[in-house]
């Protein structure tokens, strides 16, 4: 089975990565007269997150194109049957998805087998989405350049995120790093917006 093109967009917090990913999705959808879908993994757990969610919603509303938004904090593979090869799917973001999957059971994050299951579930779910949609854009955060913190929880999280990034970049069509709103190609061509 042919997998959909897969674009990985990463960058630091507030780097402009989500805005760039939305512009890429919009440009591609307009070019092909395709449907736009947004998988939102964030949960409105505090004022900052509620504000960020509202900002992203406003950005999508202002673009003048109709997005179908799916609030899916985990188990993203369950959405695969909702898409067809004419749909462009933007998933925002991997770091939040990993957090939601890793902490869905309070103390399980310490179990290495559970950690492996979480990582494999995310990779498998992304492949399910690629099998059904026309194009997949995945946003993530670069938190791996930070000074290592002597905390088992933070170490486990950053290790898993790093492993996911490596696996995803190996299998994606293109990988883009956004710094201060400027996209840089790490793999493949830089999509036009």
MARBA-3410 file (N, C-alpha, C, O; in Angstrom, 1 decimal):
193
0.8,-1.2,0.0,0.0,0.0,0.0,0.9,1.2,0.0,1.9,1.3,0.8 ~ 0.5,2.2,-0.9,1.3,3.4,-0.9,0.9,4.4,0.2,-0.3,4.6,0.5 ~ 1.9,4.9,0.9,1.7,5.8,2.0,1.7,7.2,1.5,2.4,7.6,0.6 ~ 0.9,8.0,2.2,0.8,9.4,1.8,2.1,10.2,2.1,2.9,9.8,3.0 ~ 2.3,11.3,1.4,3.5,12.1,1.7,3.4,12.6,3.2,2.3,12.8,3.7
4.5,12.6,3.8,4.6,12.9,5.3,5.6,14.0,5.6,6.8,13.8,5.3 ~ 5.1,15.1,6.1,6.0,16.3,6.4,6.1,16.4,7.9,5.1,16.5,8.6 ~ 7.3,16.5,8.4,7.6,16.6,9.8,8.1,18.1,10.0,9.1,18.5,9.4 ~ 7.4,18.8,10.9,7.8,20.2,11.2,8.1,20.3,12.7,7.2,20.0,13.5 ~ 9.3,20.8,13.0,9.7,20.9,14.4,10.3,22.3,14.6,10.7,23.0,13.7
10.5,22.6,15.9,11.1,23.8,16.3,10.9,24.1,17.7,10.2,23.3,18.4 ~ 11.5,25.1,18.2,11.4,25.4,19.7,10.0,26.0,20.0,9.2,26.2,19.1 ~ 9.7,26.1,21.3,8.5,26.7,21.7,8.3,28.1,21.1,9.3,28.9,21.2 ~ 7.2,28.4,20.6,6.8,29.7,20.0,7.8,30.1,18.8,8.0,31.3,18.6 ~ 8.2,29.1,18.1,9.1,29.3,17.0,8.4,29.6,15.7,9.0,30.1,14.7
7.1,29.4,15.6,6.3,29.6,14.4,6.1,28.3,13.6,5.6,28.4,12.5 ~ 6.4,27.2,14.2,6.3,25.9,13.5,4.8,25.6,13.2,4.5,25.1,12.1 ~ 3.9,25.8,14.1,2.5,25.5,13.9,1.9,26.4,12.8,1.2,25.9,11.9 ~ 2.2,27.6,12.8,1.8,28.6,11.8,2.3,28.2,10.4,1.6,28.2,9.4 ~ 3.6,27.8,10.4,4.2,27.3,9.1,3.5,26.1,8.6,3.1,26.0,7.4
3.3,25.1,9.5,2.6,23.9,9.1,1.2,24.1,8.6,0.8,23.5,7.6 ~ 0.5,25.0,9.2,-0.9,25.4,8.8,-0.8,26.0,7.4,-1.7,25.7,6.5 ~ 0.2,26.9,7.1,0.3,27.5,5.8,0.6,26.5,4.7,0.1,26.6,3.6 ~ 1.5,25.5,5.1,1.8,24.5,4.1,0.6,23.6,3.8,0.3,23.4,2.6 ~ -0.2,23.2,4.8,-1.4,22.5,4.6,-2.4,23.2,3.8,-3.0,22.6,2.8
-2.6,24.5,4.1,-3.5,25.3,3.3,-3.1,25.4,1.8,-3.9,25.3,0.9 ~ -1.8,25.7,1.6,-1.3,25.9,0.2,-1.5,24.6,-0.6,-1.9,24.6,-1.7 ~ -1.2,23.4,0.1,-1.4,22.2,-0.6,-2.8,21.8,-0.9,-3.2,21.3,-1.9 ~ -3.7,22.1,0.1,-5.1,21.8,-0.1,-5.7,22.7,-1.2,-6.5,22.2,-2.0 ~ -5.4,24.0,-1.2,-5.9,24.8,-2.2,-5.4,24.4,-3.6,-6.2,24.4,-4.6
-4.2,24.0,-3.7,-3.6,23.6,-5.0,-4.3,22.3,-5.5,-4.5,22.2,-6.7 ~ -4.8,21.4,-4.6,-5.4,20.2,-5.1,-6.9,20.1,-4.8,-7.5,19.1,-5.0 ~ -7.5,21.3,-4.3,-8.9,21.3,-4.0,-9.2,20.2,-3.0,-10.2,19.5,-3.2 ~ -8.4,20.1,-2.0,-8.6,19.0,-1.0,-9.2,19.5,0.3,-9.4,20.7,0.5 ~ -9.6,18.5,1.1,-10.2,18.8,2.4,-9.1,19.0,3.4,-8.0,18.3,3.3
-9.2,19.9,4.4,-8.3,20.1,5.4,-8.8,19.6,6.8,-9.9,19.9,7.2 ~ -8.0,18.8,7.4,-8.3,18.3,8.8,-7.2,18.6,9.7,-6.0,18.6,9.4 ~ -7.6,18.9,11.0,-6.7,19.3,12.0,-6.9,18.4,13.2,-8.0,18.4,13.8 ~ -5.9,17.6,13.5,-6.0,16.8,14.7,-5.3,17.5,15.9,-4.1,17.7,15.9 ~ -6.1,17.9,16.8,-5.6,18.7,18.0,-5.4,17.7,19.2,-6.3,17.1,19.6
-4.2,17.6,19.6,-3.8,16.7,20.7,-3.8,17.4,22.1,-3.8,16.7,23.1 ~ -3.9,18.7,22.1,-3.8,19.5,23.3,-5.1,19.4,24.1,-6.2,19.3,23.6 ~ -4.9,19.4,25.4,-6.0,19.4,26.4,-6.0,20.7,27.1,-4.9,21.2,27.5 ~ -7.2,21.4,27.3,-7.2,22.7,27.9,-7.1,22.5,29.5,-8.1,22.8,30.2 ~ -5.9,22.2,29.9,-5.7,21.9,31.3,-5.4,23.1,32.2,-5.5,23.0,33.4
-5.0,24.2,31.6,-4.7,25.4,32.4,-4.9,26.6,31.5,-5.2,26.5,30.3 ~ -4.7,27.8,32.0,-5.0,29.0,31.3,-4.1,29.2,30.1,-4.5,29.6,29.0 ~ -2.8,28.8,30.3,-1.9,29.0,29.2,-2.3,28.1,28.0,-2.3,28.5,26.8 ~ -2.6,26.8,28.3,-3.0,25.9,27.2,-4.3,26.3,26.6,-4.5,26.2,25.4 ~ -5.3,26.8,27.4,-6.5,27.3,26.8,-6.2,28.5,25.9,-6.9,28.6,24.8
-5.3,29.4,26.2,-5.0,30.5,25.4,-4.3,30.0,24.1,-4.6,30.6,23.0 ~ -3.4,29.1,24.2,-2.8,28.6,23.0,-3.7,27.9,22.0,-3.7,28.0,20.8 ~ -4.7,27.1,22.6,-5.7,26.5,21.8,-6.5,27.5,21.1,-6.8,27.4,19.9 ~ -7.0,28.6,21.8,-7.8,29.6,21.2,-7.0,30.3,20.1,-7.6,30.7,19.0 ~ -5.7,30.6,20.3,-4.9,31.2,19.3,-4.8,30.4,18.0,-5.0,30.9,16.9
-4.6,29.1,18.1,-4.5,28.2,17.0,-5.9,28.1,16.3,-5.9,28.1,15.0 ~ -7.0,28.1,17.0,-8.3,28.1,16.4,-8.5,29.4,15.6,-9.1,29.3,14.5 ~ -8.1,30.5,16.2,-8.3,31.8,15.5,-7.5,31.8,14.2,-8.0,32.4,13.2 ~ -6.3,31.3,14.3,-5.4,31.3,13.1,-6.1,30.5,11.9,-6.1,30.9,10.8 ~ -6.7,29.4,12.3,-7.3,28.6,11.3,-8.6,29.2,10.7,-8.9,29.2,9.5
-9.3,29.9,11.6,-10.5,30.6,11.1,-10.2,31.8,10.2,-10.9,32.0,9.3 ~ -9.1,32.5,10.5,-8.7,33.6,9.7,-8.2,33.3,8.3,-8.2,34.1,7.4 ~ -7.8,32.0,8.1,-7.3,31.7,6.8,-8.3,31.7,5.7,-7.9,31.6,4.5 ~ -9.6,31.6,6.0,-10.6,31.7,5.0,-10.9,30.3,4.4,-11.7,30.2,3.4 ~ -10.4,29.3,4.9,-10.6,27.9,4.4,-11.2,27.1,5.6,-10.8,27.3,6.7
-12.1,26.2,5.2,-12.8,25.4,6.3,-11.9,24.2,6.7,-11.6,23.4,5.9 ~ -11.6,24.2,8.0,-10.9,23.1,8.5,-11.9,22.2,9.3,-12.8,22.7,10.0 ~ -11.7,20.9,9.3,-12.4,20.0,10.2,-11.5,19.7,11.3,-10.4,19.2,11.1 ~ -11.9,20.0,12.5,-11.0,19.8,13.7,-11.5,18.6,14.4,-12.6,18.4,14.7 ~ -10.5,17.8,14.8,-10.7,16.6,15.6,-9.9,16.7,16.9,-8.7,16.8,16.9
-10.6,16.8,18.0,-10.0,16.8,19.3,-9.7,15.4,19.7,-10.6,14.6,20.1 ~ -8.4,15.0,19.6,-8.0,13.7,19.8,-6.7,13.7,20.6,-5.6,13.6,20.0 ~ -6.8,13.7,21.9,-5.6,13.7,22.8,-4.7,12.5,22.8,-3.5,12.5,23.1 ~ -5.3,11.4,22.4,-4.5,10.1,22.2,-5.2,9.2,21.3,-6.3,9.5,20.7 ~ -4.6,8.0,21.0,-5.2,7.0,20.1,-5.6,7.6,18.8,-6.7,7.4,18.3
-4.6,8.3,18.2,-4.9,9.0,16.9,-5.2,8.1,15.8,-5.9,8.5,14.8 ~ -4.8,6.9,15.9,-5.0,5.9,14.8,-6.5,5.6,14.6,-6.9,5.2,13.6 ~ -7.3,5.8,15.7,-8.7,5.6,15.6,-9.4,6.5,14.6,-10.5,6.3,14.2 ~ -8.7,7.6,14.2,-9.3,8.6,13.3,-9.0,8.1,11.8,-9.6,8.7,10.9 ~ -8.2,7.2,11.6,-7.8,6.8,10.2,-8.9,6.6,9.3,-8.9,7.0,8.1
-10.0,6.0,9.7,-11.1,5.7,8.9,-11.9,6.9,8.5,-12.8,6.8,7.6 ~ -11.7,8.0,9.1,-12.4,9.3,8.8,-11.8,10.0,7.6,-12.4,11.0,7.1 ~ -10.7,9.6,7.1,-10.0,10.3,6.0,-9.9,9.5,4.8,-10.0,8.3,4.7 ~ -9.8,10.2,3.6,-9.6,9.6,2.3,-8.3,10.2,1.7,-7.7,11.1,2.3 ~ -8.0,9.7,0.5,-6.8,10.1,-0.1,-6.9,11.6,-0.7,-5.9,12.1,-1.3
-8.0,12.2,-0.5,-8.2,13.6,-0.9,-8.0,14.6,0.3,-8.2,15.8,0.2 ~ -7.7,14.0,1.5,-7.7,14.8,2.7,-6.2,15.1,3.1,-5.4,14.3,3.0 ~ -6.0,16.4,3.5,-4.8,16.8,4.1,-5.0,16.9,5.6,-5.9,17.5,6.1 ~ -4.1,16.2,6.3,-4.2,16.1,7.8,-3.0,16.7,8.4,-1.9,16.4,8.1 ~ -3.3,17.7,9.3,-2.3,18.3,10.2,-2.5,17.8,11.6,-3.6,18.0,12.2
-1.4,17.3,12.2,-1.5,16.8,13.6,-0.6,17.7,14.4,0.6,17.8,14.2 ~ -1.2,18.3,15.4,-0.4,19.2,16.3,-0.7,18.9,17.7,-1.9,19.1,18.2 ~ 0.2,18.4,18.5,1.6,18.1,18.2,2.0,16.8,18.8,1.4,16.3,19.7 ~ 3.2,16.3,18.3,3.7,15.1,18.8,4.1,15.1,20.3,3.9,14.2,21.0 ~ 4.6,16.2,20.7,5.1,16.3,22.1,3.9,16.2,23.1,4.0,15.6,24.1
2.8,16.8,22.7,1.6,16.7,23.5,1.0,15.3,23.4,0.5,14.8,24.5 ~ 1.0,14.7,22.2,0.5,13.4,22.1,1.3,12.4,22.9,0.7,11.5,23.6 ~ 2.6,12.5,22.9,3.5,11.6,23.7,3.1,11.8,25.2,3.0,10.8,25.9 ~ 3.0,13.0,25.6,2.6,13.3,27.0,1.3,12.6,27.4,1.2,11.9,28.4 ~ 0.3,12.7,26.5,-1.0,12.1,26.8,-0.9,10.6,26.8,-1.6,10.0,27.7
-0.2,10.0,25.9,-0.1,8.6,25.9,0.8,8.1,27.0,0.4,7.0,27.7 ~ 1.8,8.7,27.4,2.7,8.3,28.4,2.1,8.4,29.8,2.4,7.5,30.7 ~ 1.2,9.3,30.0,0.6,9.5,31.3,-0.8,9.2,31.4,-1.5,9.6,32.3 ~ -1.3,8.4,30.5,-2.7,7.9,30.5,-3.0,7.0,31.7,-4.1,6.9,32.2 ~ -1.9,6.4,32.2,-2.0,5.6,33.4,-0.9,6.2,34.3,0.3,6.2,34.0
-1.3,6.6,35.5,-0.4,7.4,36.4,1.0,6.9,36.6,1.9,7.6,36.3 ~ 1.2,5.7,37.0,2.5,5.2,37.4,3.2,4.4,36.3,4.3,3.9,36.5 ~ 2.5,4.1,35.2,3.0,3.2,34.2,4.2,3.7,33.5,5.0,3.0,32.9 ~ 4.4,5.1,33.4,5.5,5.7,32.7,6.9,5.1,33.1,7.8,5.2,32.3 ~ 7.0,4.6,34.3,8.3,4.0,34.8,8.6,2.7,34.2,9.7,2.2,34.3
7.6,2.0,33.7,7.8,0.6,33.1,8.3,0.7,31.7,7.7,1.3,30.8 ~ 9.5,0.1,31.5,10.2,0.2,30.2,9.3,-0.5,29.1,9.3,-0.1,27.9 ~ 8.6,-1.5,29.4,7.7,-2.2,28.4,6.5,-1.2,28.0,6.2,-1.2,26.9 ~ 6.0,-0.5,29.0,5.0,0.4,28.7,5.5,1.6,27.9,4.8,2.0,26.9 ~ 6.7,2.0,28.1,7.3,3.1,27.3,7.5,2.6,25.9,7.2,3.4,25.0
7.9,1.4,25.7,8.1,0.9,24.3,6.7,0.8,23.6,6.6,1.1,22.5 ~ 5.7,0.3,24.4,4.3,0.2,23.8,3.8,1.6,23.4,3.2,1.7,22.3 ~ 4.1,2.6,24.2,3.7,4.0,23.9,4.3,4.4,22.5,3.7,5.0,21.6 ~ 5.6,4.2,22.5,6.4,4.6,21.3,5.9,3.9,20.0,5.6,4.5,19.0 ~ 5.7,2.6,20.1,5.2,1.8,19.0,3.8,2.1,18.6,3.4,2.1,17.5
2.9,2.4,19.6,1.6,2.8,19.3,1.5,4.1,18.5,0.8,4.2,17.6 ~ 2.3,5.1,18.9,2.3,6.4,18.2,2.8,6.2,16.8,2.2,6.7,15.8 ~ 3.9,5.4,16.6,4.4,5.1,15.2,3.4,4.4,14.4,3.2,4.7,13.2 ~ 2.8,3.4,15.0,1.8,2.6,14.3,0.5,3.5,13.9,0.0,3.4,12.8 ~ 0.1,4.3,14.8,-1.0,5.2,14.6,-0.7,6.2,13.4,-1.6,6.5,12.6
0.5,6.7,13.4,0.9,7.6,12.3,0.9,6.9,11.0,0.4,7.5,10.0 ~ 1.3,5.6,11.0,1.3,4.9,9.7,-0.2,4.6,9.3,-0.4,4.7,8.1 ~ -1.1,4.4,10.2,-2.5,4.2,9.9,-3.0,5.4,9.2,-3.8,5.4,8.2 ~ -2.7,6.6,9.8,-3.1,7.9,9.2,-2.6,8.0,7.7,-3.3,8.4,6.8 ~ -1.3,7.7,7.6,-0.7,7.8,6.2,-1.3,6.8,5.2,-1.3,7.1,4.0
-1.8,5.7,5.7,-2.4,4.8,4.8,-3.8,5.3,4.2,-4.2,4.8,3.2 ~ -4.4,6.2,4.9,-5.7,6.6,4.5,-5.8,8.0,3.9,-6.7,8.3,3.1 ~ -5.0,8.9,4.4,-5.1,10.3,4.0,-4.3,10.6,2.8,-3.4,9.8,2.4 ~ -4.5,11.8,2.2,-3.7,12.2,1.0,-2.3,12.8,1.4,-1.4,12.7,0.6 ~ -2.2,13.4,2.5,-0.9,14.0,3.0,-1.0,14.2,4.5,-2.1,14.6,5.0
0.1,14.0,5.2,0.1,14.1,6.7,1.2,15.1,7.0,2.4,15.0,6.6 ~ 0.9,16.1,7.8,1.9,17.0,8.4,1.8,16.9,9.9,0.8,17.0,10.5 ~ 3.0,16.6,10.5,3.1,16.4,11.9,4.0,17.5,12.5,5.1,17.8,12.1 ~ 3.5,18.2,13.5,4.2,19.2,14.2,4.8,18.6,15.5,4.1,17.9,16.2 ~ 6.0,19.0,15.9,6.6,18.6,17.2,7.4,19.7,17.7,7.6,20.8,17.1
7.9,19.5,18.9,8.8,20.5,19.6,10.2,20.0,19.7,10.4,18.8,19.9 ~ 11.1,20.9,19.6,12.5,20.6,19.9,12.8,20.9,21.3,13.0,22.1,21.7 ~ 12.8,19.9,22.2,13.1,20.1,23.6,14.4,19.4,23.9,14.8,19.3,25.1 ~ 15.0,18.8,22.9,16.2,17.9,23.1,17.5,18.7,23.2,18.5,18.1,23.5 ~ 17.4,20.0,22.9,18.7,20.8,23.0,18.8,21.5,24.4,19.8,22.2,24.6
17.9,21.2,25.3,17.9,21.8,26.6,19.0,21.1,27.5,19.5,20.0,27.1 ~ 19.4,21.8,28.5,20.4,21.2,29.5,19.7,20.0,30.1,18.6,20.1,30.6 ~ 20.4,18.9,30.2,19.8,17.7,30.8,19.4,18.0,32.2,20.2,18.6,33.0 ~ 18.2,17.5,32.6,17.7,17.7,34.0,17.8,16.3,34.7,17.5,15.3,34.1 ~ 18.3,16.4,35.9,18.5,15.1,36.6,17.2,14.7,37.3,17.0,14.8,38.5
16.3,14.3,36.4,14.9,13.9,36.8,14.5,12.7,36.0,14.5,12.8,34.7 ~ 14.2,11.6,36.6,13.9,10.4,35.8,12.7,10.6,34.8,12.7,10.0,33.7 ~ 11.7,11.3,35.3,10.5,11.6,34.4,10.9,12.4,33.2,10.6,12.0,32.1 ~ 11.6,13.5,33.4,12.1,14.3,32.2,13.0,13.5,31.3,12.9,13.6,30.1 ~ 13.9,12.8,31.9,14.8,12.0,31.1,14.1,11.0,30.2,14.3,10.8,29.1
13.1,10.3,30.8,12.3,9.3,30.1,11.6,9.9,28.9,11.6,9.4,27.8 ~ 10.9,11.1,29.2,10.1,11.8,28.2,11.0,12.2,27.1,10.7,12.0,25.9 ~ 12.2,12.9,27.4,13.0,13.4,26.3,13.7,12.2,25.5,13.9,12.3,24.3 ~ 14.0,11.1,26.2,14.5,10.0,25.5,13.5,9.4,24.5,13.8,9.1,23.3 ~ 12.3,9.2,24.9,11.2,8.7,24.0,10.9,9.7,22.9,10.8,9.3,21.7
10.9,11.0,23.2,10.7,12.0,22.1,11.8,11.9,21.1,11.6,12.0,19.9 ~ 13.0,11.8,21.6,14.2,11.7,20.6,14.1,10.5,19.8,14.4,10.6,18.6 ~ 13.7,9.4,20.3,13.5,8.1,19.6,12.4,8.3,18.5,12.6,7.8,17.4 ~ 11.3,8.9,18.9,10.2,9.1,18.0,10.7,10.0,16.9,10.4,9.8,15.7 ~ 11.4,11.1,17.2,11.8,12.0,16.1,12.7,11.3,15.1,12.5,11.5,13.9
13.6,10.5,15.6,14.5,9.8,14.7,13.7,8.8,13.8,14.0,8.7,12.6 ~ 12.8,8.1,14.4,12.0,7.1,13.6,11.2,7.9,12.6,11.1,7.4,11.4 ~ 10.5,9.0,13.0,9.7,9.7,12.1,10.5,10.4,10.9,10.1,10.3,9.8 ~ 11.6,11.0,11.3,12.4,11.6,10.2,12.9,10.6,9.2,13.0,10.9,8.0 ~ 13.3,9.4,9.7,13.7,8.4,8.8,12.6,8.0,7.8,12.9,7.7,6.6
11.4,8.1,8.2,10.3,7.6,7.3,9.5,8.8,6.7,8.5,8.5,5.9 ~ 9.8,10.0,7.0,9.0,11.1,6.4,9.6,11.5,5.0,10.7,11.2,4.6 ~ 8.7,12.2,4.3,9.1,12.8,3.0,10.0,14.0,3.1,11.0,14.1,2.4 ~ 9.6,14.9,4.0,10.5,16.0,4.3,10.4,16.4,5.8,9.4,16.2,6.4 ~ 11.5,16.9,6.2,11.6,17.4,7.6,12.1,18.8,7.6,13.1,19.2,7.0
11.3,19.7,8.4,11.6,21.1,8.4,11.8,21.5,9.9,11.0,21.2,10.7 ~ 12.8,22.3,10.1,13.1,23.0,11.4,12.7,24.4,11.2,13.2,25.1,10.3 ~ 11.9,24.9,12.1,11.5,26.3,12.1,12.1,27.0,13.3,12.0,26.7,14.4 ~ 12.9,28.1,13.0,13.6,28.9,14.0,13.2,30.3,13.8,13.4,30.9,12.7 ~ 12.6,31.0,14.8,12.2,32.4,14.7,11.4,32.7,13.5,11.5,33.7,12.8
10.5,31.7,13.1,9.6,31.9,12.0,10.2,31.6,10.6,9.5,31.7,9.6 ~ 11.4,31.2,10.6,12.1,30.9,9.3,12.3,29.3,9.2,12.9,28.7,10.1 ~ 11.7,28.7,8.1,11.8,27.3,8.0,13.2,26.9,7.3,13.6,27.6,6.3 ~ 13.8,25.8,7.8,15.0,25.3,7.2,14.7,23.8,6.9,14.2,23.1,7.7 ~ 15.1,23.4,5.7,14.9,22.0,5.3,16.0,21.1,5.9,17.2,21.4,5.8
15.6,20.1,6.6,16.6,19.1,7.2,16.6,17.9,6.3,17.6,17.1,6.3 ~ 15.5,17.6,5.6,15.4,16.4,4.7,14.3,16.8,3.7,13.3,17.3,4.0 ~ 14.6,16.4,2.4,13.7,16.7,1.3,13.6,18.2,1.0,14.4,19.0,1.5 ~ 12.6,18.5,0.2,12.5,19.9,-0.3,11.6,20.6,0.7,10.8,20.1,1.4 ~ 11.8,21.9,0.7,11.1,22.8,1.6,9.8,23.1,0.9,9.8,23.7,-0.2
8.6,22.8,1.5,7.3,23.0,0.8,7.1,24.5,0.6,7.5,25.3,1.5 ~ 6.4,24.9,-0.5,6.1,26.3,-0.7,4.8,26.6,0.0,3.9,25.8,0.2 ~ 4.7,27.9,0.5,3.5,28.3,1.2,3.0,29.6,0.5,2.0,30.1,1.0
END
